[in-house]
Amino acid sequence: MKKQPQRSCVVCRTVRDKKDLLRVVLTPDGDVVFDPSGKVSGRGAYLCKNPECIKAEMSKSGRLARSLKHNITSEELSGIAKELEALIGDLNE
């Protein structure tokens, strides 16, 4: 049996399989984007598929930026949150 890579959510610090988390990436160009494939090059940070973690990040707006070692604008953060919430809405239905 192959060992599954483990990652932790930057908000709740829960350790899960990498495939069970959502990846946000700071690309080499300096853009912060959602990475559904998990293969975009750049520095990545992971969030749970739990809407509470996304809402907590929106209210605190610091843990994701700290993990990526990059200041995230409120526009970038709200854009990523909308993408993640849309995906989570699709998953929960």
N, C-alpha and C positions, 0 to 999 in steps of 0.2 A: 504494500500500500504506500502510495506517494504521500509525503508530508505536505500539508497545505500551508502556504505562507500566512503568517499572522500579522495583523496591524491593529493599531488602537485608534479609537475615535478621539479627535482633538478636543471635543467638548466633554464627553462623559468618561473618557479614558478606558472604556470597555474594550478588551482585547477580543477580536473576532477573526474569522477567516477573511482574507483579503477580498474575496469575491462577494462577501456579505456587506461590504462598506462602499461608500461613494467617494470617488477620488476627485480632488480639486488640485489643479496644477498651476504653478508659476512657470510659464514657458521661458525659453532662453531670450525671447523678444521682450519679456516683461509683462506679458498679458496673463491675467488670472482667469482660467477657464475650467469648466466642468469636463471631466474626462470619462465618458461612459465606457470606453474600451479598456482603460487602465494601461494604455501603452504610449500615451503622448509623452515626449521627452520633456524633462524639466523636474523641478522639485515638487513633490506631491505631498498632500495632506489628506487625511481620511475622515469622513463623517459617517455616523450611523444612518440607516435608512429610517430612523425614528424622527417624526416631525418635531418632536420636542428638542432634539439636538440642533436642528436647523433654526428653530425659533430662538433657542438660547444663544446661538452664534450671532443671529441678527441683533439681539438685544445687547450682548456684550461686545460683539465685533472686535475681538482681540486675539482669541486663541488661534484662529485660522491664520491671521496675519503673522502671528508670532511663529507658528509652525512653518510657514512659507518664507519667513525672514524677509517680508516685503510689506510695505504699507498698502492696504487695500482701500480703495475709495468706496464711498457708500453706494455709488452707482454700480461698481463692479460687484459688490457684495449683494445688492438687491437683485441684480441680474442672475447671479449664481443661485441665489435662494429661490428665485422663480423657476429656474430650470429644475432644481432639485425637488421642489414641491410638486411640480408637474409630473415628474417621474414617480415620486412617492404616491401621488394620487392615482397614477396608473397601476402601481403595484398593489395598492390597498383595495382596488375594486375587483 
